[in-house]
Amino acid sequence: MFALFASSHVQAQTSYQDIRIMTYNLLSYRTTNGQCTGNNNNPTNKDAYLKDIVQYIDADILVCNEIGSQTINSDRILTNALNSGGVNKWNKAEYSNNGSNLVNMLFYDSTLVGLKSQVAIDRDLQNSSLVRVVDFYRMYYKDPALDIGGDTTFFQIGVAHLKAGSASANEQERGRATLAVMDYLKNSVSDEAVMFCGDLNVYSSNEAAFQNLISYPTSSERFHDPINTLGGWNNSPLYSSIHTQSTRSGNTNSGCFASGGCDDRFDFILMSDRMVNDPSFNVLYVNNSYETIGNDGLHFNKGLKDLPNNSSAPSAIIDALYNMSDHLPVAAVIKVAKLGLGIAEENTQMEFHFTNPIESGLKLWIQSYSPMQDCLIEIQNIQGQILYSTHVQTNESGFYRFSHDFQYRAGVYLISLTQNGYRSTKRCLKK
């Protein structure tokens, strides 16, 4: 992530914050959908199940599918399931919808991360409406140094609930949605980590919708399966340990829950290329952290509570998973760079300060102990590419005030000053 500078001074080491992300299809939460009603899919019971599951997983970010279309539904989850029992740290995104009665939502630990912005993709590349919107949330780590002018790391989370069904028309609809996703990323997201989560309803990694994500022509914009387990997942015992649907083999609560036992991999957390292939990137997937909660690999075509006993989680959690939804949640851990106050290399010859983060123009205040000397100012992106450079000269008091338009994309940049062979570098955040 950091450029290597020609200097005899020691560069600061990067530290990271672990963040656990969880994706979960909540099965028609507070909406009548098909055979699901308030009686056989009781929301009060589901609140209690979800509370126990989230606390067991110890999630920091929860993304959900199949919440009913009224805003009060996500408020209810926030109050009854997440911020309950003395917990008061969870916040949520805004609702987005295109007329579906099943929507996505993102909840997050507001002491750890923040939500900067969100976008809803509701049309394909031909400007036709998608069955359901795909939501993208731009998050940032709440670095403790933010309050004193420090930097932070941004990352994006996409959440989708693609069209269900094995018919050709359903596959085509899923393909249209993922092409729209990749087009959005290509044109609107630059050099930030991206995760793509949710119920994708794909039966095989060869399906066009999934290939759009993992084999996109621009390799840097492709997604990766963190566990690298591609293939024909549907009804194959080879993938029994990663299947996410269904939690039941026969008792469907009057048709509300899917039956047939665990035999499909519908739910995913995919990671962008650099998160898994570039160890110097500022957001990284933590190896071996990806897990399908409640799947012990021994219940292919069986329900979670069928024999043999499922010991992959406490029995109370297995019960909660069984009763909450016909999907299993998936969780993974990422580590996010703590950017702190910068990466200033020790320099006793010069000091410089600026307002951080930068919302419009950059204003530098430079104080040098070598008056009337040339000073090189450079602005670089996080990969170390020089975007701007100029030479200035401090006055007789060793002072100089510098301004620059700073018309760059939002993100993290490096500001370097060099004078008399001494160099200092600090990070800045452009909002």
C-alpha positions, -999 to +999 in steps of 0.1 A: +000+000+000+028+024+007+054+037-017+091+032-007+108+065-003+145+072-006+152+081+030+173+068+058+145+073+083+122+044+094+088+041+079+059+034+102+044-001+103+008-007+093-016-021+119-051-035+111-086-037+126-105-070+121-141-065+110-165-095+108-192-093+080-223-115+080-249-120+052-282-136+059-315-142+041-341-136+068-370-154+050-398-130+044-393-110+076-426-092+084-441-097+049-466-122+035-447-139+007-460-171-008-469-194+021-453-173+048-475-155+073-473-139+107-484-171+122-459-196+107-431-171+104-437-151+135-416-119+136-414-117+174-398-152+175-375-143+146-362-112+165-351-134+194-335-159+170-317-132+151-304-116+183-289-149+195-274-157+160-257-123+156-243-123+191-230-159+186-213-149+153-201-116+169-208-097+136-197-061+131-216-057+099-249-075+090-263-075+055-298-090+050-322-101+023-359-105+024-370-078+048-405-065+042-409-033+023-420-010+051-393+010+068-406+000+103-393-035+096-357-025+097-363-003+127-378-033+145-348-054+138-326-026+151-346-023+183-357-058+191-328-079+178-296-058+176-299-030+201-314-050+229-302-066+262-280-035+270-265-033+235-267+002+219-241+003+191-260-007+160-272+016+132-286+010+098-287+022+062-316+038+044-343+018+027-342+014-010-368-003-032-382-006-067-416-020-057-406-054-044-419-066-011-385-080-003-357-056+003-320-055+014-306-038+044-273-032+060-268-029+098-234-019+113-216-014+146-215+024+147-186+024+172-164+006+146-175+017+112-196+044+095-218+047+064-206+074+041-231+069+012-253+044-006-264+037-041-292+015-055-289-002-089-324-007-102-319-010-140-299-032-163-276-019-191-306-016-214-324+006-188-349-021-180-360-025-144-344-052-124-366-075-103-350-062-071-325-035-065-288-042-058-276-019-030-240-006-026-229+009+007-197+029+010-183+023+045-153+036+064-134+025+094-138+048+124-101+052+131-095+066+166-073+093+151-102+107+129-112+131+156-078+147+156-073+149+119-063+114+111-070+093+080-094+064+074-100+035+051-131+032+028-146+000+015-177-009-004-203-036+003-228-047-024-259-066-014-281-085-038-310-108-038-310-121-073-340-137-090-347-173-079-354-202-101-337-225-125-357-215-156-338-198-185-356-165-179-346-165-143-309-171-152-311-143-177-325-119-151-297-128-127-272-122-155-286-088-163-283-078-127-247-088-123-237-071-156-252-039-142-232-044-110-199-047-128-207-017-150-214+004-119-181-007-103-162+000-135-175+035-139-181+047-103-157+029-079-120+035-080-093+016-060-115+007-030-121-028-016-154-042-026-174-071-012-205-086-029-229-103-006-263-119-004-286-145-019-274-149-055-296-179-062-270-194-086-267-232-090-232-233-105-202-211-108-206-216-146-238-197-147-236-164-166-245-143-136-216-157-116-192-156-145-200-119-149-186-114-114-155-136-114-145-134-151-151-097-159-129-086-188-111-061-166-092-084-142-087-058-115-125-054-112-132-091-108-146-107-077-130-138-061-145-166-041-124-164-009-126-201-004-119-208-041-146-235-042-161-232-077-182-259-094-217-272-098-230-267-062-266-278-067-274-311-051-237-322-050-222-339-019-188-325-030-199-292-016-218-303+014-197-282+038-206-249+021-242-253+012-265-226+026-300-239+018-322-255+031-322-258+069-351-283+067-357-316+051-395-319+055-412-297+081-418-266+061-442-247+084-471-251+059-449-244+029-432-213+042-397-229+045-380-246+016-376-284+020-351-309+007-323-303+032-290-286+027-280-289-010-275-255-026-249-227-022-270-196-027-254-172-002-220-156-007-195-130+004-172-124-026-141-102-025-126-079-050-093-088-066-068-069-045-084-080-012-072-116-019-043-111-043-025-079-030-010-083+005-001-046+005-038-034+000-055-015+027-084-040+031-076-077+031-095-109+035-084-129+065-075-164+053-097-192+066-122-169+082-150-177+057-177-200+072-212-212+066-227-210+101-244-242+112-231-263+084-211-292+097-207-310+064-227-339+076-262-328+067-263-330+029-300-334+019-309-333+056-322-307+080-300-291+105-317-310+133-317-344+116-293-371+128-263-371+132-264-344+159-251-311+146-223-299+169-209-272+147-226-246+170-243-247+204-277-265+203-295-233+210-279-217+179-288-247+158-324-244+170-323-206+162-309-212+127-335-239+120-364-217+131-352-184+117-348-190+080-344-217+053-310-201+046-278-203+067-258-172+073-223-168+059-196-148+077-161-137+069-134-114+085-116-086+067-088-066+082-087-028+075-056-007+077-054+018+106-041+048+088-039+069+119-022+104+117-001+096+087+032+079+078+054+109+085+091+099+084+111+116+111+123+150+099+137+175+124+144+200+096+108+208+086+072+207+098+040+209+078+003+209+087-030+208+068-067+204+075-076+168+072-099+154+057-098+176+026-133+187+013-122+211-014-088+227-016-056+216+001-039+243+023-004+236+036+014+255+063+051+248+060+077+257+087+113+250+078+145+255+098+163+262+065+150+296+054+151+307+017+156+271+006+139+252-022+112+228-011+097+201-033+060+194-027+045+161-042+010+147-041+007+109-048-020+083-048-018+054-024+002+034-049+029+061-049+021+075-084+029+112-085-002+132-094+013+167-088+046+182-080+060+218-076+089+236-061+084+265-036+109+285-015+104+293+021+107+329+032+133+345+056+114+330+085+114+296+070+076+298+064+055+291+034+017+288+028+007+266-001-027+261-018-038+235-043-072+227-059-069+190-051-095+179-077-091+142-073-114+114-065-124+107-029-098+085-012-065+085+005-035+104-008+001+110+002+016+145+006+054+146+006+078+175+012+115+173+005+141+199+014+179+197+017+177+159+014+152+155+041+117+141+033+084+140+052+053+122+041+018+122+055-015+108+044-046+128+037-082+119+031-101+135+002-139+134+009 
